[in-house]
Amino acid sequence: MKLSAHYNKASIIISIIVLIAGGVVYFFAINHISRMQLDRDLTEELEEVVDYVNVNNKLPKQVEFDEDQTVFTKTNETSLPARFFDTVYTDNKEKKNEPGRAVEGLVALNGQHYRVIITESRESTEYLLQVITLITLALMVGLLLILFITNRYILNGLWRPFYGTLNALKAFNVSDSQNLHLKQSNIDEFGDLNNAVQTMAARVKHDYEHLKHFTENASHEMLTPLAVITAKLDALIQDEALKPEQFDQIKDIYTASGKLAKLNQTLLLLVKIENNLIDDAELLHMDELMYQKLRQFQELIQAKGLQVTEILGTKNISVSKYLIDILLNNLLSNAIRHNTDGGKLLITLTDAELIFQNTGDAKPLNSETLFERFQKGKKSEGTGLGLAIVKNICSLYHWEIGYRHDGLLHTFYIRF
């Protein structure tokens, strides 16, 4: 879940809780205020009744207006404090009962005490509370809607510089010649982030360039001494005065120097591929290249007695002939060298993919490290860089390289 979604979720939940709590408090506060107002009105009416009795020396007629009712009852009590309570108000005109509020008091007339109860309808107050409640709920819903829209669009706009920086980092390639450029933001935190990212990217590119130049220079400098060693060894091997044990030792040195020279050339090739320094693409017929490769490896195929099945459709690709030759050499030689004697070799070419299948060990290879550098089997005599080169060539042309194991068949596939 994105940070903005987390923020929206938290802010909306907190707002809902606060609004509900505030609405409940607001409702009870309005209800309390309305009751106090009714009680003040009832107190005034009770005082008016008492004043009327004191002035006119008689009880007023029992009156019944639209909103209040007054009832007098004789009592022997001589003291009765005013009391307010909720009761039922009977509307005789509409023949219905309504919620009411009443006050009870005591009046004295000619030595006789009367309990007076004045009842007033609370229907208008209840209606007012309902209207206020609906208005409050509408305001809550409107506020939540505005908050949601604000968080969704305005805050997303505020986060746009961050996502721009994130996308630039995802697309950043240390081998590109162009530096990382980020849009300036008027938000201080995002501006500091962009400055830190640009500084880091510049440092990484600087270190990468130094390392690349060091690797290239070191590999080139190794070529001359390796050539000298190989030439001297050639001269020594041709010396007829060598003893057999000396000849074997020189032969081992010769083999080791040859591997070292091949390793140096392979590492140089990897550097060139990774930095896209080989730019000689041309339109080639993949099926014709495969037929040529099969003819070149015909002796190795016959030596192992392999049963070759090729299903080669027509496929034209724009690629470096030098690189595609290396790719096919590695995949085809692996399929032959790691095959079983008298095994099967199946090659399939379609418009979508190229597949190499060969019989071999029942145990599958480790697909997680298979295409990493210097990963090779126990029986392999290579440098462990062949499949790494294949993967880099595929990455250069945006192809997918993969491996799977079906029974005794080891399958390498390239999806164009």
C-alpha positions as CSV (number, residue, x, y, z in Angstrom):
1,M,0.0,0.0,0.0
2,K,1.3,3.4,-0.9
3,L,2.2,6.0,1.7
4,S,-0.6,8.3,0.4
5,A,-3.1,5.5,0.9
6,H,-1.8,4.9,4.4
7,Y,-2.2,8.6,5.1
8,N,-5.7,8.8,3.6
9,K,-6.8,5.8,5.6
10,A,-5.4,7.2,8.9
11,S,-6.8,10.7,8.3
12,I,-10.3,9.5,7.3
13,I,-10.5,7.1,10.3
14,I,-9.4,9.8,12.7
15,S,-11.8,12.3,11.1
16,I,-14.7,9.8,11.4
17,I,-13.9,9.2,15.1
18,V,-13.6,12.9,15.9
19,L,-16.8,13.8,13.9
20,I,-18.8,11.0,15.5
21,A,-17.6,12.0,19.0
22,G,-18.2,15.6,18.2
23,G,-21.7,14.9,16.8
24,V,-22.7,13.0,20.0
25,V,-21.4,15.7,22.2
26,Y,-23.1,18.3,20.0
27,F,-26.4,16.4,20.1
28,F,-26.5,16.1,23.9
29,A,-25.4,19.8,24.3
30,I,-28.3,21.0,22.0
31,N,-30.7,18.7,23.9
32,H,-29.6,20.1,27.2
33,I,-29.9,23.7,26.0
34,S,-33.4,23.0,24.6
35,R,-34.5,21.5,28.0
36,M,-33.1,24.4,29.8
37,Q,-35.0,26.7,27.5
38,L,-38.2,24.8,28.1
39,D,-37.6,24.8,31.9
40,R,-37.2,28.6,31.8
41,D,-40.5,29.0,29.9
42,L,-42.2,26.7,32.3
43,T,-40.8,28.6,35.3
44,E,-42.1,31.9,33.8
45,E,-45.6,30.3,33.4
46,L,-45.6,29.0,36.9
47,E,-44.6,32.4,38.2
48,E,-47.4,34.0,36.2
49,V,-49.9,31.5,37.8
50,V,-48.7,32.4,41.2
51,D,-48.9,36.1,40.5
52,Y,-52.4,35.7,39.1
53,V,-53.6,33.9,42.3
54,N,-52.0,36.5,44.5
55,V,-53.5,39.5,42.6
56,N,-56.9,38.1,41.9
57,N,-57.3,35.9,45.0
58,K,-58.7,33.1,42.9
59,L,-57.5,30.3,40.7
60,P,-57.2,30.9,37.0
61,K,-59.5,28.9,34.8
62,Q,-57.9,25.7,33.6
63,V,-56.6,26.6,30.3
64,E,-55.6,24.5,27.4
65,F,-53.7,26.1,24.6
66,D,-51.9,24.6,21.6
67,E,-48.7,24.0,23.4
68,D,-49.3,23.9,27.2
69,Q,-51.8,22.5,29.6
70,T,-52.4,23.6,33.3
71,V,-53.9,21.4,35.9
72,F,-54.7,22.3,39.6
73,T,-55.1,19.7,42.3
74,K,-55.9,20.2,46.0
75,T,-53.2,19.0,48.3
76,N,-52.4,19.0,52.0
77,E,-48.8,19.7,51.4
78,T,-47.7,23.1,52.6
79,S,-44.3,23.0,50.9
80,L,-43.4,21.7,47.5
81,P,-40.3,22.8,45.6
82,A,-40.6,23.3,41.9
83,R,-39.8,20.1,40.0
84,F,-39.2,19.6,36.3
85,F,-39.8,16.2,34.6
86,D,-40.5,14.6,31.2
87,T,-44.0,13.4,30.6
88,V,-46.6,12.7,27.9
89,Y,-48.4,15.7,26.3
90,T,-51.9,14.8,25.0
91,D,-52.9,16.8,21.9
92,N,-56.7,16.6,22.0
93,K,-57.1,18.3,18.7
94,E,-55.0,15.8,16.7
95,K,-55.8,12.9,19.1
96,K,-52.2,11.9,19.6
97,N,-49.7,11.8,22.4
98,E,-46.4,13.7,22.1
99,P,-43.3,14.0,24.3
100,G,-43.7,16.8,26.8
101,R,-42.0,18.7,29.6
102,A,-43.7,19.6,32.8
103,V,-43.2,21.7,35.9
104,E,-44.8,21.0,39.3
105,G,-45.3,23.7,41.9
106,L,-47.5,24.8,44.8
107,V,-49.9,27.8,45.1
108,A,-51.9,28.9,48.2
109,L,-55.4,30.4,48.1
110,N,-57.5,31.2,51.2
111,G,-55.6,28.8,53.4
112,Q,-55.9,26.0,50.9
113,H,-52.9,24.7,48.9
114,Y,-53.1,23.6,45.3
115,R,-50.6,21.5,43.3
116,V,-50.2,23.0,39.9
117,I,-48.7,21.1,36.9
118,I,-48.0,22.9,33.7
119,T,-47.2,20.7,30.7
120,E,-45.8,21.9,27.5
121,S,-45.2,20.0,24.2
122,R,-41.6,19.1,23.2
123,E,-42.6,18.3,19.6
124,S,-41.1,21.5,18.2
125,T,-37.9,21.0,20.2
126,E,-37.7,17.4,19.1
127,Y,-38.2,18.5,15.5
128,L,-35.4,21.1,15.9
129,L,-33.1,18.4,17.3
130,Q,-33.9,16.2,14.3
131,V,-33.2,19.0,11.9
132,I,-29.9,19.9,13.6
133,T,-28.9,16.2,13.7
134,L,-29.6,15.8,9.9
135,I,-27.6,19.0,9.2
136,T,-24.8,17.7,11.3
137,L,-24.8,14.4,9.6
138,A,-24.8,16.1,6.2
139,L,-21.9,18.3,7.2
140,M,-20.0,15.2,8.4
141,V,-20.6,13.4,5.1
142,G,-19.7,16.5,3.1
143,L,-16.5,17.0,5.2
144,L,-15.4,13.4,4.8
145,L,-16.1,13.6,1.0
146,I,-14.1,16.8,0.7
147,L,-11.3,15.3,2.9
148,F,-11.2,12.2,0.7
149,I,-11.1,14.2,-2.6
150,T,-8.4,16.5,-1.1
151,N,-6.3,13.6,0.0
152,R,-6.8,11.8,-3.3
153,Y,-6.0,14.6,-5.7
154,I,-4.3,17.5,-3.9
155,L,-2.0,15.3,-1.8
156,N,-1.2,13.1,-4.7
157,G,-0.2,16.2,-6.6
158,L,2.1,17.1,-3.6
159,W,3.7,13.6,-3.9
160,R,4.2,13.9,-7.6
161,P,7.9,15.1,-7.3
162,F,8.7,12.1,-5.1
163,Y,7.3,9.7,-7.7
164,G,9.2,11.5,-10.4
165,T,12.4,11.0,-8.5
166,L,11.5,7.3,-7.9
167,N,10.8,6.7,-11.6
168,A,14.1,8.4,-12.5
169,L,16.0,6.1,-10.1
170,K,14.3,3.1,-11.6
171,A,15.4,4.1,-15.1
172,F,18.9,5.1,-13.9
173,N,21.7,3.2,-15.6
174,V,25.2,3.6,-14.3
175,S,26.6,2.9,-17.8
176,D,24.7,5.7,-19.5
177,S,26.7,8.7,-20.6
178,Q,24.0,11.1,-19.4
179,N,23.9,12.2,-15.8
180,L,20.8,11.9,-13.6
181,H,18.6,15.0,-13.9
182,L,15.7,15.5,-11.5
183,K,13.0,18.2,-11.6
184,Q,13.3,20.8,-8.9
185,S,10.6,20.9,-6.3
186,N,9.4,23.9,-4.2
187,I,9.0,21.4,-1.3
188,D,12.1,21.5,0.9
189,E,12.1,17.8,1.8
190,F,11.8,16.7,-1.8
191,G,14.4,19.3,-2.8
192,D,16.9,17.8,-0.3
193,L,16.0,14.3,-1.4
194,N,16.8,15.2,-5.1
195,N,20.1,16.9,-4.2
196,A,21.1,13.8,-2.1
197,V,20.1,11.4,-5.0
198,Q,21.9,13.4,-7.6
199,T,25.1,13.6,-5.5
200,M,24.9,9.8,-4.9
201,A,24.3,9.1,-8.6
202,A,27.2,11.3,-9.6
203,R,29.5,9.5,-7.2
204,V,28.4,6.1,-8.4
205,K,29.0,7.0,-12.0
206,H,32.4,8.5,-11.2
207,D,33.4,5.3,-9.3
208,Y,32.0,3.1,-12.1
209,E,33.9,5.0,-14.8
210,H,37.2,4.6,-12.8
211,L,36.5,0.9,-12.3
212,K,35.7,0.4,-16.0
213,H,38.8,2.2,-17.2
214,F,40.9,0.3,-14.7
215,T,39.5,-3.0,-16.0
216,E,40.0,-2.1,-19.6
217,N,43.5,-0.9,-19.1
218,A,44.5,-3.9,-16.9
219,S,43.1,-6.3,-19.5
220,H,44.9,-4.5,-22.4
221,E,48.2,-4.4,-20.4
222,M,47.9,-8.2,-19.7
223,L,47.8,-9.0,-23.5
224,T,51.4,-8.1,-24.1
225,P,53.0,-10.2,-21.4
226,L,50.6,-13.1,-22.2
227,A,51.7,-13.0,-25.8
228,V,55.4,-13.0,-24.7
229,I,54.8,-15.9,-22.4
230,T,53.0,-17.9,-25.2
231,A,55.8,-17.1,-27.7
232,K,58.5,-18.2,-25.3
233,L,56.6,-21.4,-24.4
234,D,56.2,-22.2,-28.2
235,A,60.0,-21.9,-28.5
236,L,60.7,-24.1,-25.5
237,I,58.3,-26.8,-26.6
238,Q,60.1,-27.1,-30.0
239,D,63.4,-27.6,-28.2
240,E,64.4,-31.3,-28.8
241,A,66.7,-31.3,-25.8
242,L,63.8,-31.2,-23.3
243,K,63.3,-34.1,-21.0
244,P,59.8,-35.7,-20.9
245,E,59.1,-34.3,-17.4
246,Q,60.2,-30.8,-18.5
247,F,58.0,-31.1,-21.6
248,D,55.0,-32.0,-19.5
249,Q,55.6,-29.1,-17.1
250,I,56.0,-26.6,-20.0
251,K,52.8,-28.0,-21.6
252,D,50.9,-27.4,-18.3
253,I,52.2,-23.8,-18.2
254,Y,51.2,-23.4,-21.9
255,T,47.7,-24.6,-21.2
256,A,47.3,-22.4,-18.1
257,S,48.6,-19.3,-20.0
258,G,46.1,-20.1,-22.8
259,K,43.2,-20.2,-20.3
260,L,44.4,-17.0,-18.8
261,A,44.5,-15.3,-22.3
262,K,41.0,-16.6,-23.0
263,L,39.7,-15.4,-19.7
264,N,41.2,-12.0,-20.3
265,Q,39.5,-11.8,-23.8
266,T,36.2,-12.9,-22.3
267,L,36.3,-10.3,-19.6
268,L,37.1,-7.6,-22.2
269,L,34.1,-8.9,-24.2
270,L,31.8,-8.6,-21.2
271,V,33.0,-5.0,-20.6
272,K,32.2,-4.2,-24.2
273,I,28.8,-5.8,-24.1
274,E,27.8,-4.1,-20.8
275,N,28.8,-0.7,-22.1
276,N,27.2,-1.2,-25.5
277,L,30.5,-0.7,-27.3
278,I,29.7,-3.2,-30.0
279,D,27.4,-1.4,-32.5
280,D,27.5,-3.3,-35.8
281,A,23.9,-4.5,-36.0
282,E,22.7,-5.9,-39.3
283,L,19.8,-7.9,-40.6
284,L,20.6,-11.6,-40.4
285,H,18.7,-14.8,-41.1
286,M,18.7,-16.8,-37.9
287,D,17.8,-20.1,-39.5
288,E,20.8,-19.9,-41.9
289,L,23.1,-19.1,-39.0
290,M,21.9,-22.2,-37.2
291,Y,22.5,-24.4,-40.2
292,Q,26.1,-23.0,-40.4
293,K,26.7,-23.7,-36.7
294,L,25.5,-27.2,-37.0
295,R,27.9,-27.8,-39.9
296,Q,30.8,-26.3,-37.8
297,F,30.0,-28.6,-34.9
298,Q,29.4,-31.7,-37.0
299,E,32.6,-33.4,-35.9
300,L,31.8,-33.0,-32.2
301,I,28.3,-34.2,-32.8
302,Q,29.4,-37.3,-34.6
303,A,32.1,-38.0,-31.9
304,K,29.4,-38.2,-29.2
305,G,27.0,-40.0,-31.5
306,L,24.2,-37.5,-30.9
307,Q,20.8,-37.7,-32.5
308,V,20.1,-34.2,-33.8
309,T,16.6,-32.9,-34.5
310,E,16.3,-29.4,-35.9
311,I,13.0,-27.6,-36.5
312,L,14.1,-24.3,-37.9
313,G,11.6,-21.8,-39.0
314,T,12.3,-18.5,-40.7
315,K,13.5,-15.7,-38.4
316,N,15.1,-12.4,-39.3
317,I,16.8,-10.3,-36.6
318,S,18.8,-7.1,-36.5
319,V,21.9,-8.0,-34.4
320,S,25.6,-7.9,-34.3
321,K,26.9,-10.9,-36.3
322,Y,29.9,-11.1,-33.9
323,L,27.7,-11.2,-30.8
324,I,25.1,-13.7,-32.2
325,D,28.0,-15.9,-33.3
326,I,29.3,-16.0,-29.7
327,L,25.8,-16.6,-28.4
328,L,25.2,-19.6,-30.7
329,N,28.6,-21.0,-30.1
330,N,28.2,-21.0,-26.3
331,L,24.7,-22.5,-26.3
332,L,25.4,-25.1,-29.0
333,S,28.8,-26.2,-27.5
334,N,27.2,-26.5,-24.0
335,A,24.4,-28.6,-25.4
336,I,27.0,-30.9,-27.1
337,R,29.7,-31.1,-24.3
338,H,27.2,-31.7,-21.5
339,N,25.2,-34.2,-23.5
340,T,25.4,-38.0,-22.9
341,D,27.0,-40.3,-25.4
342,G,24.4,-41.2,-28.0
343,G,22.0,-38.7,-26.5
344,K,19.6,-36.3,-28.2
345,L,20.0,-32.7,-29.3
346,L,16.8,-30.8,-30.3
347,I,17.0,-27.3,-31.7
348,T,13.8,-25.4,-32.4
349,L,13.5,-21.9,-34.0
350,T,10.2,-20.1,-34.3
351,D,9.4,-16.4,-34.8
352,A,9.1,-16.1,-31.0
353,E,11.9,-18.1,-29.5
354,L,15.0,-20.3,-30.0
355,I,15.2,-23.5,-28.0
356,F,18.2,-25.8,-27.3
357,Q,17.4,-29.2,-25.6
358,N,19.8,-31.9,-24.7
359,T,19.9,-35.0,-22.7
360,G,22.0,-35.0,-19.6
361,D,22.0,-35.6,-15.8
362,A,18.7,-36.3,-14.2
363,K,19.5,-33.6,-11.6
364,P,18.5,-30.1,-12.8
365,L,21.0,-27.2,-12.8
366,N,20.7,-24.3,-10.3
367,S,18.7,-21.8,-12.3
368,E,19.3,-19.1,-9.7
369,T,23.1,-19.0,-10.2
370,L,23.3,-20.5,-13.7
371,F,23.8,-17.2,-15.5
372,E,26.1,-15.6,-13.0
373,R,29.8,-15.2,-13.7
374,F,32.3,-18.0,-12.8
375,Q,29.5,-20.5,-12.3
376,K,30.2,-23.8,-13.8
377,G,29.8,-27.5,-13.3
378,K,32.3,-29.8,-11.7
379,K,33.1,-31.4,-15.0
380,S,33.4,-28.2,-16.9
381,E,36.8,-27.0,-18.1
382,G,35.7,-23.6,-19.3
383,T,36.0,-20.2,-17.6
384,G,32.5,-20.1,-16.2
385,L,31.7,-17.0,-18.2
386,G,29.9,-18.5,-21.3
387,L,26.3,-18.3,-20.0
388,A,27.1,-14.9,-18.4
389,I,28.0,-13.6,-21.8
390,V,24.9,-15.2,-23.3
391,K,22.7,-13.4,-20.7
392,N,24.4,-10.1,-21.3
393,I,23.9,-10.4,-25.1
394,C,20.2,-11.2,-24.5
395,S,19.9,-8.2,-22.1
396,L,21.5,-5.9,-24.7
397,Y,18.8,-6.8,-27.2
398,H,16.0,-7.1,-24.7
399,W,15.6,-10.8,-25.1
400,E,14.5,-13.2,-22.3
401,I,16.9,-16.1,-21.5
402,G,15.8,-19.0,-19.3
403,Y,16.4,-22.6,-18.3
404,R,14.1,-25.4,-17.4
405,H,14.5,-29.2,-16.8
406,D,12.0,-31.7,-18.1
407,G,12.8,-35.3,-17.2
408,L,16.3,-35.9,-18.7
409,L,16.1,-32.9,-21.0
410,H,17.9,-29.7,-20.2
411,T,16.3,-26.8,-22.0
412,F,17.7,-23.3,-22.7
413,Y,15.4,-20.9,-24.4
414,I,15.6,-17.4,-25.8
415,R,12.4,-15.4,-26.3
416,F,12.8,-12.6,-28.8
